[in-house]
């Protein structure tokens, strides 16, 4: 079923026709709808960890259809249905499907206004709707409207739920994102720090305490803000803390790899190439243990390891890594891809510096053939011609 038809099933009215699954392969439809919803919640956690946004949307569509089934055929309360609308809207925002997101936010607001008669319950639902609405405005670039919406959501949330509710953490996180986009880095750090403190407090209430992915991501974002503000030492310090927490939790390998890679890049920027290499090698170990050597992320990490070996003067190891990257990229992207061309250029450059002129010429000529077919690579083509001219002068 296409995404459009799936949305229609989830959003359309329940009729007397047999229930049509929006994604039957997601869960066992022989289970009770509540059991299906529980299974979908677990599946979403795994998919979010993999950053598979399309699959998350499919799960949320299925969940919304199940909630509609429970409300309209089994007289279940309407509040979970409204929250399912909101959850699907946020998933659509994350995936960049803004029209669909706005439709579900509007529907959630309309159902709340017409179908919920308890004022306190209306206020609680309004907080969630406003958070989704603020997130939507932020992602479509309506920064001022996002600020206004999220500030009001924060005020209402504090009245309804109190200061330490996780909704407040979400609001402060979004306000931190907003301040970061405005390049108000000190303000962004204040918001993100408040969000982290709220999440940390919530985790401490349910021992044994294990830092959640959300809490660790706040560390990672605070490190990024420090870096954007030109505070490289603070960025490295906070990012190092995030890496240690991810290593101790040992549950989010993709996030760990990304965090290790970013830390390595900042260490290299701080003129610590040996520490950068050690950190990138840790990322290589993580990706090999969890994703395998033929995953695209593994190839990316190997390339970075090769370049760092070059920086510290270990050309033999760099060549070994670049040859591995060349082989893997050919399998992943094809022999005429720009990925392969970029690696061939790097190999040619290393061979040239080692005065292996025949190998250098062969690699550079192959890279040139690929880059010349891309008009956007004019500067790279000129650089390769300069290197080939060096080789030609030597061979005279």
Protein Blocks (a to p, Z undefined) as FASTA:
>chain_A
ZZklmmmmmmmccdfbdcddfblmlpcckbcfklmmmmmmmmmmmmmmnopaklmmmmmm
mmmmmmmmmmmmnopafklmmmmmmmmmmmmmmnopaklmmmmmmmmmmmmmmmccbfkl
mmmmmmmmmmmmmmmmmmnopamlmmmmmmmmmmmmmmmnojklmklmmmmmmmmmmmmm
nopaklmmmmmmmmmmmmmmmmmmmccddddfklmmmmmmmmmmmmmnopaklmmmmmmm
mmmmmmmnopammlmmmmmmmmmmmmmmnopaklmmmmmmmmmmmmmmmnopkbmklmmm
mmmmmmmmmmnopaklmmmmmmmmmmmmmmmnopkbfklmmmmmmmmmmmmmnopaklmm
mmmmmmmmmmmmpmklmmmmmmmmmmmmmmmmmmZZ
